[in-house]
Amino acid sequence: MRVLAFIFGFWLAATASFAQDADAIESVIGNQLDAFNDRDVSEAWQYASPNIKRLFGTPDNFGMMVQQGYPMVWDNADVRFLELRDVAGNLWQKVMVRDAQGGLHILDYQMVETAEGWQINGVQLLPAPDVGA
């Protein structure tokens, strides 16, 4: 019985920790999306991981890449957080974004925990789901 109680307690603690991580991750992504809408590239840059910062070098290079490669992120009109998943030890947050023209896009954000908290380590545009009649 004690073993079962221990396992249940461990599961509850892990679930609570995952929920806290989910809230923090949604906040980071939402704040970055807000910063892009405000055209505050320096603020958006703060949510990028060290790896992304090394890759792009400056906030301006980063902003140009987002504007050209991810227009639905640059001009996001509506954001909905879908599932947070652990894939091979990495956390991925699916996000549905409506662009300025009303189109829907599903993005997958890879998140990393750093000394500064959760940061965005990459974003993938996922194929649009098939919509059946």
C-alpha positions, 0 to 999 in steps of 0.5 A, a space after each residue: 500500500 505504501 508503494 502505491 501511495 508513493 507512486 501516486 504522490 510522485 505522479 501528482 508531483 510530476 503532473 503539477 510540475 508539467 502544468 507549471 511548465 505548460 503555463 510558463 511555456 505558453 507565457 513565453 510563446 504568447 509574449 514573443 507573439 505579442 512582441 512581434 505584433 508590436 514590432 518590438 524585435 528586441 523584446 521578441 529576441 529575449 524569448 529566443 534560446 542561446 542556440 537561436 541567438 548564436 544562429 542569427 547573431 542580432 535581433 534585426 537578423 532574427 526579426 527579418 527571418 521571422 518576417 520573411 519566413 513566418 509571416 503568420 507569426 510576424 502578423 498573428 491575429 489569434 493564438 490558441 495553445 494546443 498540446 504540449 508534448 515530450 518528444 525524446 526528452 524535448 518539450 514541443 508546444 503546438 500552437 494554432 495561429 490565425 494570420 492577418 488574412 484569416 488563415 489558420 496555421 499550426 506551429 510546433 515550438 521546441 522549448 528549452 529550459 535555461 538559466 533565464 527560464 523557458 526559451 524558444 529553441 525552434 519553430 516548425 510550420 506543420 502541414 495543415 490538417 485535412 478537413 473532412 466534410 
